Amino acid sequence: MSPQNPESIRRKDLACYLQRPFVRDSLTTADCMFLVIVALFPSAGYGIYMYGRLAAYVIGISVGTAIVCELVMSLVLFRKVTVLDYSCVVTGFMLGLILPPNVPFLYPVIGSAAAILLGKMAFGGLGRNFVNPAAAGKITVVILYRLVLGARFGDEYLTYSPLTLVERGGILDLRELLLGNVPGCIGTGSVVTIAIGAVFLVLTNVIDLTVPLSVLGSFSVFYFLLGSHGLNAYYLVLQLCAGGLLFEAFFMATDYTTSPMSRRGKIWYGIIIGVLTGILRKLGVMETSALLALLAANLLSRLIDRRTMPAAFGARARIRRTTVHGTATTRARKREREEKRNTEQDARFEAFEKQAATQGRIGGSETAGTVSEKALELQKSRRPVVRRTPDPELLSGLPAFEELEEQKAFEEAKKRRMEQLSGKKPQE
């Protein structure tokens, strides 16, 4: 076998590194946004068919304002022009669809400008925003309407929804609600057109159903348990199909940038949106309840990712403390005592070595000529001591005997070390 060239081996390893384990897809950002625009066309077309050219004007003004604002901000901040990735078109398109058809033309201008400038470009552009831009634009319009614009244009705008009519005592036909023959926003009234767009996005792998099903399922459970009408299916279908909940669950809550990445995180994300929507509607907030819940979940998205993201392969897992019972506890404590004793003995021996090294070599007897006569007399007059060797098996389990053996080993090591420093040959 002929030897391989090392350069070719390195190239093969590099090619393997670049191919695996990364996931590659030919779908670009522009392609993804274009597919979302196509999915929004059924809702927009039906809204224009229902409400006429005013709806078309609102959508067109919203999209145009979004394009101009993003282009101007890119040029002013010397950033790359990202108009051709169609993200600003999607933002303006969604904002136009969640506005009523009879609003003054100032509303879509303010909403689109706020969505692009405050909800997107202020944080660095596409991929860096942490709230949905279209939802931020709609909430900005609602706040300005409540504070300023409502006093000028009257009280008939932004409260134009089926939920408001039902709360005022009206009755809606569910068939008309599914077909969109009810008053409401431009693109959120027809359940059929929303379903067509959602199926298209699922078939083209732009979104998955984890977040929408979590939103709708958690809202249904909450409404059945704590709703005003209990297990009444009519009011549940009305709450699901009206108020823009379906549109926001399929088209806005599935935004890549503002939603969690893990599957478990997406489930919790959808549950938060559904439960908060139910709470807000319980408190009387009808039209903007789903949008407010979506913005609150957007703010919690990074925290959800941090808590639910699975650990990478090879990462150190958390150390779990386990409680040891019975004889294992005794063995563990004995092992800790032995390790502590050995550590102290090593520390004492090292301290002795340092002290002996600083004093230099020791020769002769340090106590020569220092013993008194009285001490010698006491030594001669003492009784002989009969030393008995105890049974090692009986003393081996006593802590005092173990400490004595350790002290004896320490003294012998000390003696051998002193003899080595003095130049004598250690005794065997």
C-alpha positions in Angstrom: 0.0 0.0 0.0 1.4 3.4 -1.0 1.6 6.0 1.7 -0.9 8.8 1.6 0.0 12.4 1.2 -0.3 14.2 4.6 -1.7 17.2 2.8 -4.5 15.2 1.2 -5.3 13.7 4.7 -5.6 17.2 6.2 -7.9 18.2 3.3 -10.1 15.2 3.9 -10.3 15.9 7.6 -11.2 19.6 6.8 -13.9 18.5 4.4 -15.4 16.1 7.0 -15.3 18.9 9.6 -17.1 21.3 7.3 -19.8 18.7 6.3 -20.6 17.1 9.7 -22.4 17.5 12.1 -23.8 20.8 10.7 -27.2 21.0 9.2 -27.3 22.8 5.9 -30.3 24.1 4.0 -30.7 25.9 0.7 -33.5 28.1 2.1 -32.2 31.6 2.6 -33.7 34.5 4.6 -35.2 36.1 1.5 -36.8 32.7 0.4 -38.3 32.2 3.9 -39.7 35.8 4.0 -41.1 35.4 0.5 -42.9 32.2 1.5 -44.4 34.0 4.5 -45.6 36.8 2.2 -47.2 34.2 -0.1 -48.9 32.6 2.9 -50.3 36.0 3.9 -51.9 36.7 0.5 -55.1 34.6 1.1 -55.9 36.7 4.2 -55.0 39.9 2.5 -57.0 39.1 -0.6 -60.1 38.2 1.4 -59.8 41.3 3.5 -59.6 43.5 0.4 -62.6 41.6 -1.1 -64.6 42.2 2.1 -63.6 45.8 3.0 -62.8 47.3 -0.4 -60.0 49.6 -1.4 -59.6 51.1 2.0 -58.1 47.8 3.2 -55.7 47.8 0.2 -54.6 51.4 1.0 -53.9 50.5 4.7 -51.8 47.5 3.7 -50.0 49.4 1.0 -49.2 52.3 3.3 -48.0 50.0 6.0 -45.7 48.1 3.7 -44.3 51.2 2.0 -43.6 53.0 5.3 -41.8 49.9 6.5 -39.6 49.7 3.4 -38.7 53.5 3.5 -37.9 53.4 7.2 -35.6 50.4 7.0 -33.8 51.8 3.9 -33.3 55.2 5.5 -32.1 53.7 8.8 -29.6 51.5 7.0 -28.2 54.4 5.1 -28.0 56.7 8.2 -26.4 54.1 10.4 -24.0 52.9 7.6 -25.3 49.3 7.8 -25.9 46.8 5.1 -29.1 47.5 3.2 -31.4 44.6 4.0 -34.5 45.6 2.1 -34.1 42.9 -0.4 -34.5 40.1 2.2 -38.2 41.1 2.4 -38.2 41.1 6.2 -39.5 44.7 6.3 -42.2 43.8 3.8 -43.3 41.0 6.1 -43.4 43.4 9.0 -45.5 46.0 7.2 -47.7 43.3 5.7 -48.5 41.8 9.1 -49.1 45.1 10.6 -51.6 46.1 7.9 -53.5 42.8 8.3 -54.0 43.3 12.1 -55.3 46.9 11.7 -59.0 47.7 11.1 -59.9 48.7 7.5 -61.4 52.1 8.4 -58.5 53.6 10.4 -57.1 56.9 9.3 -54.0 56.6 7.1 -51.9 58.1 9.9 -52.3 54.9 11.9 -50.3 52.5 9.5 -47.6 55.1 9.1 -47.0 55.4 12.8 -47.3 51.7 13.4 -44.8 50.7 10.6 -42.4 53.4 11.7 -42.5 52.2 15.3 -42.2 48.6 14.2 -39.1 49.2 12.1 -37.4 51.9 14.2 -38.2 50.8 17.7 -38.9 47.1 17.3 -36.2 46.1 14.9 -33.5 48.6 13.9 -33.0 49.9 17.4 -31.6 46.5 18.4 -29.4 45.9 15.4 -31.8 44.8 12.7 -33.0 41.4 11.6 -32.0 38.6 14.0 -31.2 40.8 16.9 -34.7 42.1 17.9 -36.2 40.4 21.0 -39.8 41.4 20.3 -42.0 40.9 17.3 -41.9 44.2 15.3 -45.4 44.0 14.0 -46.8 43.4 17.5 -44.7 46.3 18.8 -46.1 48.6 16.1 -49.7 47.7 16.7 -49.3 48.2 20.5 -47.7 51.6 19.8 -50.7 52.6 17.7 -53.1 51.4 20.4 -51.3 53.4 23.1 -51.2 56.6 21.0 -54.8 56.1 20.1 -55.8 55.9 23.7 -53.8 58.9 24.7 -53.9 61.3 21.7 -55.5 60.0 18.5 -58.8 58.9 20.0 -59.8 62.4 21.0 -59.4 63.6 17.5 -60.7 60.8 15.3 -63.4 59.5 17.6 -64.1 56.2 19.4 -65.0 53.9 16.6 -61.5 52.8 15.7 -59.5 49.8 17.1 -62.5 48.5 18.9 -64.0 46.9 15.8 -64.0 43.2 16.6 -66.4 40.3 17.1 -65.3 39.9 20.8 -66.4 43.5 21.5 -69.8 42.8 19.9 -70.3 39.7 21.9 -69.3 41.4 25.1 -71.9 44.1 24.3 -74.6 41.4 24.1 -74.5 40.5 20.4 -74.7 37.0 19.0 -72.6 35.8 16.1 -73.1 32.9 13.7 -70.1 30.5 13.9 -70.4 29.8 10.1 -70.1 33.5 9.4 -67.2 33.7 11.8 -65.3 30.9 10.0 -65.9 32.5 6.6 -64.9 35.9 7.8 -68.3 37.6 7.3 -68.0 39.5 10.5 -66.5 42.9 11.4 -62.9 42.8 12.5 -59.4 43.5 11.4 -58.4 43.2 7.7 -56.6 39.8 7.9 -57.7 38.2 11.1 -61.4 37.7 10.4 -61.5 34.6 8.2 -60.5 31.3 9.8 -60.4 29.6 6.4 -57.8 31.9 4.9 -55.6 31.8 8.0 -55.8 28.0 7.9 -54.7 28.0 4.2 -51.7 30.2 4.9 -50.7 28.1 8.0 -50.9 24.8 6.0 -48.8 26.3 3.3 -46.1 27.3 5.8 -46.1 23.9 7.4 -45.8 22.1 4.1 -42.9 24.3 3.0 -41.1 23.7 6.4 -41.1 27.3 7.3 -42.9 26.7 10.7 -43.8 23.7 12.8 -46.9 23.2 14.8 -45.3 23.1 18.3 -45.9 26.8 19.2 -49.4 27.2 17.6 -50.8 24.0 19.2 -49.3 25.0 22.6 -50.9 28.4 22.4 -54.3 27.1 21.3 -54.3 24.1 23.7 -53.3 26.1 26.8 -55.8 28.8 26.0 -58.6 26.2 25.6 -57.7 24.5 28.9 -57.6 27.8 30.7 -60.9 28.9 29.2 -62.6 25.6 30.1 -61.4 25.8 33.7 -61.6 29.5 34.5 -63.7 31.0 31.6 -66.9 32.8 32.1 -69.0 30.2 30.2 -67.4 27.0 31.5 -67.5 24.0 29.0 -69.7 25.8 26.4 -68.2 24.9 23.0 -69.8 27.9 21.3 -67.9 30.5 23.3 -64.7 28.5 23.2 -64.8 28.5 19.4 -65.7 32.2 19.4 -62.7 33.0 21.7 -60.3 30.9 19.5 -61.4 32.3 16.1 -62.0 35.9 17.1 -59.6 38.5 18.4 -56.7 37.6 16.2 -55.5 34.7 18.3 -55.3 32.2 15.4 -53.4 34.7 13.2 -50.9 35.6 15.9 -50.4 31.9 16.9 -49.5 30.8 13.3 -47.9 33.8 11.8 -46.4 35.9 14.6 -45.6 33.6 17.5 -43.6 31.4 15.2 -41.1 34.1 14.4 -37.6 32.6 14.5 -35.9 35.5 16.2 -38.3 36.1 19.1 -39.2 32.4 19.9 -37.2 29.8 21.8 -35.1 27.3 19.9 -35.6 24.0 21.8 -38.7 22.0 21.5 -39.4 22.1 25.2 -38.9 25.8 25.2 -41.4 26.3 22.4 -44.0 24.3 24.4 -43.5 26.5 27.4 -43.4 29.6 25.2 -46.8 28.7 23.7 -48.3 27.9 27.1 -47.3 31.3 28.4 -48.9 33.0 25.4 -52.2 31.0 25.8 -52.5 31.5 29.6 -51.7 35.2 29.5 -54.2 35.7 26.7 -56.9 34.0 28.8 -56.0 36.1 31.8 -56.1 39.3 29.9 -59.5 38.4 28.3 -60.7 37.5 31.8 -59.8 41.0 32.9 -61.6 42.6 29.9 -58.8 43.2 27.4 -60.3 41.7 24.2 -58.7 42.9 21.0 -55.1 43.3 22.1 -54.9 40.5 24.6 -53.0 38.1 22.3 -50.6 40.8 21.2 -49.8 41.8 24.8 -49.3 38.1 25.7 -47.1 37.6 22.7 -44.8 40.6 23.7 -44.6 39.3 27.2 -43.6 35.9 26.0 -41.0 37.5 23.7 -39.4 39.1 26.6 -39.1 35.8 28.4 -37.9 33.9 25.3 -34.1 34.2 26.2 -34.8 33.0 29.8 -36.8 30.1 28.5 -34.0 29.1 26.2 -31.5 29.3 29.0 -33.6 27.0 31.2 -34.7 24.5 28.6 -31.8 24.3 26.1 -30.3 20.7 26.3 -26.6 20.5 27.2 -24.2 20.1 24.3 -22.5 16.7 23.8 -19.4 16.4 26.0 -20.4 19.3 28.3 -20.0 18.9 32.0 -23.3 18.0 33.6 -24.4 19.3 37.0 -23.1 17.5 40.0 -26.0 15.9 41.8 -25.6 15.4 45.5 -26.7 12.0 46.7 -27.3 11.0 50.3 -25.5 7.9 51.5 -27.1 5.8 54.2 -26.1 2.9 56.5 -22.6 1.4 56.4 -21.7 3.5 53.3 -22.0 6.6 55.5 -19.5 5.1 58.0 -17.1 4.2 55.3 -17.3 7.7 53.7 -16.6 9.4 57.1 -13.7 7.1 57.8 -12.3 7.8 54.4 -12.6 11.5 55.0 -10.8 11.2 58.4 -8.0 9.2 56.9 -7.5 11.7 54.1 -7.5 14.5 56.6 -4.9 12.7 58.8 -2.7 11.9 55.9 -2.8 15.5 54.8 -1.8 16.8 58.3 1.0 14.3 58.5 2.4 15.3 55.2 2.2 19.0 56.2 4.1 18.3 59.4 6.8 16.3 57.6 7.2 19.1 55.0 7.5 21.7 57.8 10.2 19.6 59.5 12.1 19.3 56.3 12.0 23.0 55.7 13.2 23.7 59.3 16.0 21.2 59.0 17.1 22.5 55.7 17.3 26.1 57.0 19.5 25.1 60.0 21.9 23.1 57.9 23.3 19.6 58.6 23.1 18.4 62.2 26.1 16.5 63.6 26.7 14.9 67.0 24.3 14.9 69.9 22.5 18.1 70.7 21.9 17.1 74.3 25.5 16.2 75.2 26.5 17.8 78.6 23.1 19.1 79.3 21.7 16.3 81.5 21.8 17.1 85.2 23.0 14.7 88.0 19.5 14.7 89.6 18.1 13.4 86.3 20.7 10.6 86.3 19.8 9.6 89.8 16.1 9.4 89.0 16.9 7.3 86.0 18.9 4.8 88.0 16.3 4.5 90.8 13.3 4.0 88.6 11.5 0.6 88.7 11.9 -1.7 85.8 8.9 -1.8 83.6 7.7 -5.1 82.2 6.5 -4.4 78.6 3.9 -6.7 77.3 3.1 -6.9 73.7 -0.7 -6.7 73.2 -2.5 -8.7 70.5 -2.4 -6.6 67.3 -5.8 -8.0 66.2 -7.4 -6.6 69.3 -5.8 -3.2 69.0 -6.1 -2.8 65.2 -9.7 -1.4 65.5 -9.0 1.2 68.2 -8.4 4.8 67.0 -5.7 5.4 69.6 -3.7 2.4 68.3 -4.0 3.7 64.8 -2.8 7.2 65.8 0.1 5.5 67.7 1.2 3.6 64.7 1.0 6.7 62.6 3.1 8.6 65.2 5.6 5.8 65.2 5.9 5.8 61.5 6.3 9.6 61.5 9.2 9.4 64.1 10.9 6.7 62.1 10.7 8.8 58.9 12.0 11.8 60.9 14.9 9.8 62.2 15.9 8.5 58.8 15.7 12.0 57.4 18.0 13.3 60.2 20.5 10.6 59.5 20.5 11.4 55.8 21.1 15.1 56.6 23.9 14.3 59.0 25.7 12.1 56.4 25.2 8.8 58.3 24.0 5.6 56.7 20.5 4.8 57.8 20.1 1.8 59.9 18.2 -1.1 58.5 
